[in-house]
Amino acid sequence: MSAKLVFPDDVRPDFEGFGDAAFAFLHGLAKNNERAWFNERREIYDTELRFPLECLVAAFRADGAGKGLPVHGDPAKALFRIHRDVRFSKNKQPYKTHVGAILSRTGSRGEAGVVYVHVQPGNSFISSGFWRTDPPMLKAWRQRMIEDPDEWLAIAGPYGTEPCEAPYMRAISALKTMPRGLKQHAGSPVADYVRWKSFLLTRQVPDKVVKSPQFIDAVREHVLLAVPLLEYGWEILDMPAGDDPRRHMRD
């Protein structure tokens, strides 16, 4: 078995794309989702999936593909584990059948307002925004949309609502009716959005792009398109507790 490559936390070789071996591994894992199969092929996972993903994330340093972007990557902190948490799940399969990582303001996972990169044969995508927004922020977000619907529609309006290679926004989790205390705004032009719990801009990515250096360009282009959405949420997130969500209209 070859020695594992070790690099400084913020340095990796240029990203060249995910190879056929990476996709073959994920196809095989989907059919053989068990520890013995994975452990016998652990080196393939490390060299063909984890390491290229680290290289992709590392490309988004401030003086690289991340230049001029509000998010960047840290290969030591950005990757998600391929192991599933099965403690409270009926599905006891031990592994995910995809790999994923994030770009964020700090380069780490676990913060609100990120860019998520998902690699899976036939279902790779890039998604930016705010997933399962917590109640205080969601309340402020809804209030801001209601107070200035044109501002929000200028962000969300240009995008489609169906999965495709072009960026799209759609409700992943939404209330069936208007939230408590906001039913009087059912006729608002942003009423549908007020029922949303997550705000994400997503783009599907073909396998041929994921397997090439062009994947970096696809991620960068997506981030640039997502900047208005990310900044909208960050302004709300960064407001002091109890501040007026309409202050951005006065500043």
Secondary structure, DSSP 8 states (H G I E B T S, - for coil): --------TT---------HHHHHHHHHHHH--SHHHHHHTHHHIIIIIIHHHHHHHHTTSTTTTTTT-S-B--TTTSB--SB---TT-S---SB-SSEEEEEBSSS-SSSSSEEEEEE-TT-EEEEEEESS--HHHHHHHHHHHHH-HHHHHHHHTTSBSS-SSS-B---SSB-SS--TT-GGGTTSTTHHHHTBS-EEEEEEE-HHHHTSTHHHHHHHHHHHHHHHHHHHHHHHHTS-TT--TTGGGT-
